[in-house]
Structures are given as C-alpha cells and as structure tokens.
Amino acid sequence: MDDDDAAIDRGEPMQEKRYEIRQESNGCWTVVDVLTGLPAASDGRDLTGLGKDDASDIAYALNEDVSRHRDSPLV
C-alpha cells in the first residue's frame, strides 16, 4: 500500500505531489517541480543527471517537506 492508498484508508484527502521524476533522453533522471515544469534545484544547481534511486529519494524528501508545510533544506 502506498502513501496515497493509506491516506484514503484513513479518510484523508490525497495530496498532489509537487515533485516528480522524469527520465531524460540520455537515461539519467531529473527531479521536476510540477508547478513550474522546470527542474527542481538545490544550492543553485538543477537536480538533473541523477540515477533513478537518487532522484526518487530526493523527490520523496521534497514532497514530504511540502506535505508537512515545512521549508526543505534541499531547495
């Protein structure tokens, strides 16, 4: 069961994810801000050219920060 399924079981509204990952044409992965359609950035550097696991972990952490209404140290 994923987080959205668990939220539904608890009667909570589903949270839209602000960050997602997309595969680039070269096979690397990018963390994308779905509000802007642009790569997310950390310390002024775009979160591009990542491995899938790293991109997934970063997107998950960013989405957790958004869902908890706290500033992320990553962005």
DSSP file (Angstrom, degrees, kcal/mol; ACC not computed):
  #  RESIDUE AA STRUCTURE BP1 BP2  ACC     N-H-->O    O-->H-N    N-H-->O    O-->H-N    TCO  KAPPA ALPHA  PHI   PSI    X-CA   Y-CA   Z-CA
    1    1 A M              0   0    0      0, 0.0     2,-0.1     0, 0.0     0, 0.0   0.000 360.0 360.0 360.0 128.9    0.0    0.0    0.0
    2    2 A D     >  -     0   0    0      1,-0.1     4,-2.3     4,-0.0     5,-0.2  -0.342 360.0 -93.6 -89.7 177.6    1.5    3.4   -1.0
    3    3 A D  H  > S+     0   0    0      1,-0.2     4,-2.3     2,-0.2     5,-0.2   0.865 124.6  52.2 -59.6 -39.3    1.0    6.7    0.9
    4    4 A D  H  > S+     0   0    0      2,-0.2     4,-2.1     1,-0.2    -1,-0.2   0.909 110.2  48.3 -65.6 -41.4   -2.0    7.7   -1.2
    5    5 A D  H  > S+     0   0    0      1,-0.2     4,-2.4     2,-0.2    -2,-0.2   0.907 111.5  50.5 -63.6 -41.4   -3.8    4.4   -0.5
    6    6 A A  H  X S+     0   0    0     -4,-2.3     4,-1.5     1,-0.2    -2,-0.2   0.891 109.2  51.4 -63.8 -39.3   -3.0    4.7    3.2
    7    7 A A  H  <>S+     0   0    0     -4,-2.3     5,-3.0     2,-0.2     4,-0.3   0.902 109.5  49.9 -64.2 -40.9   -4.4    8.3    3.2
    8    8 A I  H ><5S+     0   0    0     -4,-2.1     3,-1.6     1,-0.2    -2,-0.2   0.921 107.9  53.5 -63.6 -43.3   -7.6    7.1    1.5
    9    9 A D  H 3<5S+     0   0    0     -4,-2.4    -1,-0.2     1,-0.3    -2,-0.2   0.829 110.4  47.6 -60.5 -32.0   -8.0    4.3    4.1
   10   10 A R  T 3<5S-     0   0    0     -4,-1.5    -1,-0.3    -5,-0.2    -2,-0.2   0.425 118.6-112.9 -87.9   1.0   -7.7    6.9    6.9
   11   11 A G  T < 5S+     0   0    0     -3,-1.6    -3,-0.2    -4,-0.3    -2,-0.1   0.675  70.3 141.4  76.8  16.9  -10.2    9.2    5.1
   12   12 A E      < -     0   0    0     -5,-3.0    -1,-0.3    -6,-0.2    -2,-0.1  -0.635  58.1-104.2 -90.2 149.5   -7.6   11.8    4.4
   13   13 A P        -     0   0    0      0, 0.0     2,-0.2     0, 0.0    -1,-0.1  -0.437  40.7-106.0 -68.0 146.6   -7.6   13.8    1.1
   14   14 A M        -     0   0    0     -2,-0.1     2,-0.5     1,-0.1   -10,-0.1  -0.528  31.0-132.4 -72.1 138.3   -4.9   12.7   -1.3
   15   15 A Q        -     0   0    0     -2,-0.2     2,-0.3    -3,-0.0    -1,-0.1  -0.782  14.2-128.7 -90.9 131.5   -2.0   15.1   -1.6
   16   16 A E        -     0   0    0     -2,-0.5     2,-0.5     1,-0.1    -1,-0.0  -0.613  28.6-119.6 -72.8 139.0   -0.9   16.1   -5.1
   17   17 A K        -     0   0    0     -2,-0.3    17,-0.1     1,-0.2    -1,-0.1  -0.696  19.8-163.7 -84.7 128.2    2.8   15.6   -5.4
   18   18 A R  S    S+     0   0    0     -2,-0.5    16,-3.3    41,-0.1    17,-0.4   0.810  75.6  47.9 -79.5 -30.4    4.7   18.8   -6.2
   19   19 A Y  E     +A   33   0A   0     14,-0.2     2,-0.3    40,-0.2    14,-0.2  -0.917  63.3 164.7-117.6 138.0    7.9   17.0   -7.3
   20   20 A E  E     -A   32   0A   0     12,-2.1    12,-3.4    -2,-0.4     2,-0.4  -0.893  31.0-115.5-138.8 170.1    8.2   14.1   -9.6
   21   21 A I  E     -A   31   0A   0     -2,-0.3     2,-0.4    10,-0.2    10,-0.2  -0.869  23.8-171.3-112.2 147.2   11.0   12.4  -11.6
   22   22 A R  E     -A   30   0A   0      8,-2.2     8,-2.4    -2,-0.4     2,-0.4  -0.994  23.7-121.4-134.9 141.3   11.3   12.2  -15.3
   23   23 A Q  E     -A   29   0A   0     -2,-0.4     6,-0.3     6,-0.2     2,-0.1  -0.667  26.4-139.2 -84.0 134.7   13.8   10.2  -17.4
   24   24 A E    >   -     0   0    0      4,-3.7     3,-1.9    -2,-0.4    -1,-0.0  -0.417  27.7-104.0 -85.3 165.6   16.0   12.2  -19.7
   25   25 A S  T 3  S+     0   0    0      1,-0.3    -1,-0.1    -2,-0.1    -2,-0.0   0.748 121.4  57.7 -62.8 -23.5   16.9   11.1  -23.2
   26   26 A N  T 3  S-     0   0    0      2,-0.1    -1,-0.3     1,-0.0     3,-0.1   0.408 122.4-104.4 -88.3   3.3   20.3   10.1  -22.1
   27   27 A G  S <  S+     0   0    0     -3,-1.9    -2,-0.1     1,-0.3     2,-0.0   0.251  84.7 118.4  94.7 -12.7   18.9    7.7  -19.5
   28   28 A C        -     0   0    0     -5,-0.1    -4,-3.7    23,-0.1    -1,-0.3  -0.264  59.5-120.5 -78.6 173.2   19.5    9.9  -16.5
   29   29 A W  E     -AB  23  50A   0     21,-2.7    21,-2.7    -6,-0.3     2,-0.4  -0.878  17.0-158.5-122.1 150.9   16.8   11.3  -14.2
   30   30 A T  E     -A   22   0A   0     -8,-2.4    -8,-2.2    -2,-0.3     2,-0.6  -0.969  18.2-132.8-126.3 140.0   15.6   14.8  -13.3
   31   31 A V  E     -A   21   0A   0     16,-2.5     9,-3.0    -2,-0.4     2,-0.4  -0.857  33.2-161.7 -89.6 123.3   13.6   15.9  -10.3
   32   32 A V  E     -AC  20  39A   0    -12,-3.4   -12,-2.1    -2,-0.6     2,-0.8  -0.888  21.2-135.3-114.6 135.6   10.9   18.2  -11.7
   33   33 A D  E >>> -AC  19  38A   0      5,-2.9     4,-3.0    -2,-0.4     3,-0.8  -0.809  17.8-155.9 -82.5 112.0    8.7   20.8  -10.0
   34   34 A V  T 345S+     0   0    0    -16,-3.3    -1,-0.1    -2,-0.8   -15,-0.1   0.716  87.9  62.3 -69.1 -19.0    5.3   20.1  -11.4
   35   35 A L  T 345S+     0   0    0    -17,-0.4    -1,-0.2     1,-0.1   -16,-0.1   0.860 121.5  20.5 -71.3 -34.4    4.1   23.6  -10.7
   36   36 A T  T <45S-     0   0    0     -3,-0.8    -2,-0.2     2,-0.2    -1,-0.1   0.655  93.9-131.7-106.1 -21.0    6.7   25.2  -13.0
   37   37 A G  T  <5S+     0   0    0     -4,-3.0    -3,-0.2     1,-0.3     3,-0.0   0.529  71.1 117.1  77.4   5.3    7.6   22.2  -15.2
   38   38 A L  E   <S-C   33   0A   0     -5,-0.6    -5,-2.9     1,-0.1    -1,-0.3  -0.649  77.2 -86.3-103.3 159.5   11.2   23.1  -14.6
   39   39 A P  E     -C   32   0A   0      0, 0.0    -7,-0.3     0, 0.0    -1,-0.1  -0.381  45.5-116.9 -60.6 140.1   13.9   21.0  -12.8
   40   40 A A        -     0   0    0     -9,-3.0     7,-3.2     7,-0.3     2,-0.3  -0.375  34.3-146.3 -68.1 159.6   14.0   21.5   -9.1
   41   41 A A  E     -D   46   0B   0      5,-0.3     2,-0.4    34,-0.1     5,-0.2  -0.956  16.6-164.5-134.3 151.7   17.2   23.0   -7.8
   42   42 A S  E >  S-D   45   0B   0      3,-2.6     3,-1.9    -2,-0.3    33,-0.2  -0.994  81.4  -8.7-135.3 127.8   19.3   22.7   -4.7
   43   43 A D  T 3  S-     0   0    0     -2,-0.4     3,-0.1     1,-0.3    -1,-0.1   0.853 131.3 -54.8  52.9  37.5   22.0   25.2   -3.8
   44   44 A G  T 3  S+     0   0    0      1,-0.2     2,-0.5    31,-0.1    -1,-0.3   0.505 115.9 113.6  79.1   4.3   21.5   26.8   -7.2
   45   45 A R  E <   -D   42   0B   0     -3,-1.9    -3,-2.6     2,-0.0    -1,-0.2  -0.930  69.5-118.9-113.6 131.2   22.1   23.6   -9.1
   46   46 A D  E     -D   41   0B   0     -2,-0.5     2,-1.8    -5,-0.2    -5,-0.3  -0.373  23.5-122.4 -63.4 141.7   19.4   21.8  -11.1
   47   47 A L        +     0   0    0     -7,-3.2   -16,-2.5   -16,-0.3     2,-0.3  -0.552  68.8 125.4 -86.7  72.7   18.6   18.3   -9.9
   48   48 A T        +     0   0    0     -2,-1.8   -18,-0.2   -18,-0.2   -19,-0.0  -0.781  44.7  42.0-124.8 166.2   19.3   16.7  -13.3
   49   49 A G  S    S+     0   0    0     -2,-0.3     2,-0.2     1,-0.2   -19,-0.2   0.802  81.7 146.0  68.6  29.7   21.6   13.9  -14.4
   50   50 A L  B     -B   29   0A   0    -21,-2.7   -21,-2.7    -3,-0.2    -1,-0.2  -0.552  54.1-107.1 -98.4 160.4   20.8   11.7  -11.5
   51   51 A G     >  -     0   0    0     -2,-0.2     4,-2.6   -23,-0.2     5,-0.2  -0.482  38.6-110.0 -74.0 158.2   20.4    8.0  -11.0
   52   52 A K  H  > S+     0   0    0      1,-0.2     4,-2.6     2,-0.2     5,-0.2   0.904 116.5  49.8 -61.1 -43.4   16.8    6.8  -10.6
   53   53 A D  H  > S+     0   0    0      2,-0.2     4,-2.5     1,-0.2    -1,-0.2   0.922 112.8  46.6 -63.3 -43.9   17.2    5.9   -7.0
   54   54 A D  H  > S+     0   0    0      2,-0.2     4,-2.5     1,-0.2     5,-0.2   0.931 113.5  48.5 -63.2 -45.3   18.7    9.2   -6.1
   55   55 A A  H  X S+     0   0    0     -4,-2.6     4,-2.6     1,-0.2     5,-0.2   0.912 112.4  48.9 -61.5 -42.9   16.1   11.2   -8.0
   56   56 A S  H  X S+     0   0    0     -4,-2.6     4,-2.5    -5,-0.2    -1,-0.2   0.917 111.6  49.1 -62.9 -43.9   13.3    9.2   -6.3
   57   57 A D  H  X S+     0   0    0     -4,-2.5     4,-2.3     2,-0.2    -2,-0.2   0.910 113.3  46.5 -62.8 -42.7   14.8    9.7   -2.9
   58   58 A I  H  X S+     0   0    0     -4,-2.5     4,-2.6     2,-0.2    -2,-0.2   0.933 113.0  48.5 -66.7 -46.1   15.1   13.4   -3.4
   59   59 A A  H  X S+     0   0    0     -4,-2.6     4,-2.6     1,-0.2   -40,-0.2   0.903 111.6  51.0 -61.0 -41.0   11.6   13.8   -4.9
   60   60 A Y  H  X S+     0   0    0     -4,-2.5     4,-2.3    -5,-0.2    -1,-0.2   0.937 111.1  47.5 -61.2 -47.1   10.2   11.8   -1.9
   61   61 A A  H  X S+     0   0    0     -4,-2.3     4,-2.1     1,-0.2    -2,-0.2   0.907 112.9  48.7 -62.2 -42.7   12.0   14.0    0.6
   62   62 A L  H  X S+     0   0    0     -4,-2.6     4,-2.2     1,-0.2    -1,-0.2   0.922 111.9  48.6 -64.0 -43.8   10.8   17.2   -1.1
   63   63 A N  H  X S+     0   0    0     -4,-2.6     4,-2.5     1,-0.2    -2,-0.2   0.861 109.0  53.7 -65.6 -35.4    7.2   16.0   -1.3
   64   64 A E  H  X S+     0   0    0     -4,-2.3     4,-1.5     2,-0.2    -1,-0.2   0.922 108.7  49.4 -62.7 -43.7    7.4   15.1    2.4
   65   65 A D  H  <>S+     0   0    0     -4,-2.1     5,-2.5     1,-0.2    -2,-0.2   0.912 111.9  48.5 -61.8 -42.4    8.5   18.6    3.3
   66   66 A V  H ><5S+     0   0    0     -4,-2.2     3,-1.5     1,-0.2    -2,-0.2   0.925 110.0  51.2 -63.0 -44.7    5.7   20.1    1.2
   67   67 A S  H 3<5S+     0   0    0     -4,-2.5    -1,-0.2     1,-0.3    -2,-0.2   0.771 112.3  46.9 -66.8 -24.5    3.1   17.8    2.8
   68   68 A R  T 3<5S-     0   0    0     -4,-1.5    -1,-0.3    -5,-0.2    -2,-0.2   0.341 111.2-123.4 -96.6   5.7    4.3   18.9    6.3
   69   69 A H  T < 5 +     0   0    0     -3,-1.5     2,-0.3     1,-0.2    -3,-0.2   0.889  66.8 130.9  55.1  44.6    4.3   22.5    5.3
   70   70 A R      < -     0   0    0     -5,-2.5    -1,-0.2    -6,-0.1     2,-0.2  -0.931  64.5-101.5-126.4 153.1    8.0   23.0    6.1
   71   71 A D        -     0   0    0     -2,-0.3    -5,-0.0    -3,-0.1     0, 0.0  -0.466  37.8-130.3 -68.9 139.3   10.8   24.5    4.2
   72   72 A S        -     0   0    0     -2,-0.2     3,-0.4     1,-0.1    -1,-0.1  -0.747   4.3-146.4 -92.5 137.4   13.1   22.0    2.7
   73   73 A P  S    S+     0   0    0      0, 0.0    -1,-0.1     0, 0.0    -2,-0.0   0.634  97.4  63.9 -71.8 -11.3   16.8   22.2    3.2
   74   74 A L              0   0    0      1,-0.2   -31,-0.2   -32,-0.1   -12,-0.0   0.822 360.0 360.0 -82.2 -31.8   17.2   20.8   -0.4
   75   75 A V              0   0    0     -3,-0.4    -1,-0.2   -33,-0.2   -31,-0.1   0.401 360.0 360.0-113.6 360.0   15.6   23.6   -2.3
